[in-house]
Amino acid sequence: MIVTTFPNPVTSVLNVKCDIPPADQAEIRLLDMSGKIVYRQELSGADMATKQIDMTGLAKGMYYVQLLYAGEESMNSPVYKN
């Protein structure tokens, strides 16, 4: 499973792309550096072509996007919020 995030660094909206089949379900999470979940949403693969996450209300710093799919967790490289 491939998860791509852009832009990086981000100031307002983070775009997340992944390769989940349209009929499948997944959960996307945004975690801060302490591991606290600051955003969570359950999605179908059809909703995941490109998912936008509004980060304007979050503090500056480093975050991770975690994708839970078919019993597996995928964590991407850090995303920096300016």
C-alpha positions in Angstrom: 0.0 0.0 0.0 1.5 3.3 -1.1 0.6 6.6 0.7 1.7 9.9 -0.7 1.3 13.3 1.0 1.8 16.8 -0.4 2.7 19.6 -0.1 5.4 19.2 2.5 5.7 21.5 4.4 2.0 22.3 4.6 0.4 25.5 5.8 -3.3 24.7 5.4 -4.5 21.7 3.4 -2.7 18.4 3.3 -3.4 16.1 0.3 -3.2 12.4 0.9 -3.2 9.9 -2.0 -3.3 6.1 -1.6 -4.0 3.0 -3.7 -7.0 1.4 -2.0 -9.5 -0.5 -4.2 -12.8 1.4 -4.6 -14.9 -1.3 -2.8 -12.6 -1.5 0.3 -12.7 0.4 3.6 -9.8 2.1 5.4 -9.2 4.5 8.2 -6.9 7.5 7.9 -5.3 9.1 10.9 -3.1 12.1 11.5 -0.8 11.8 14.6 1.3 14.4 16.3 4.8 13.7 17.5 3.6 12.3 20.9 1.5 9.7 19.0 -1.8 11.5 19.8 -4.4 11.1 17.1 -5.4 14.7 16.0 -7.5 13.6 13.0 -9.4 10.4 12.2 -11.8 9.5 9.4 -13.1 6.2 8.0 -13.3 6.1 4.3 -14.1 3.8 1.4 -11.5 3.4 -1.4 -13.7 5.4 -3.7 -13.2 8.4 -1.3 -9.5 8.0 -1.2 -8.3 9.0 -4.7 -7.1 12.2 -3.0 -8.2 13.0 0.5 -7.7 16.6 1.8 -7.1 17.2 5.5 -7.5 20.7 6.9 -4.5 21.4 9.1 -5.1 25.2 9.7 -6.2 24.6 13.4 -3.2 22.5 14.2 0.0 23.7 15.9 3.2 24.1 13.9 5.4 20.9 14.0 5.8 17.4 12.7 2.9 15.0 12.0 2.5 11.5 10.6 -0.3 10.2 8.4 -1.3 6.6 9.3 -3.5 4.5 7.1 -5.2 1.4 8.5 -6.3 -1.0 5.7 -6.9 -4.8 5.7 -5.5 -5.2 9.2 -2.2 -3.4 8.3 -0.9 0.0 9.3 1.1 2.2 6.9 3.0 5.2 8.2 4.4 7.8 5.9 7.4 10.1 6.2 6.9 13.1 8.5 4.7 16.0 7.3 5.8 19.4 8.5 3.2 22.0 9.4 4.3 25.7 9.1 
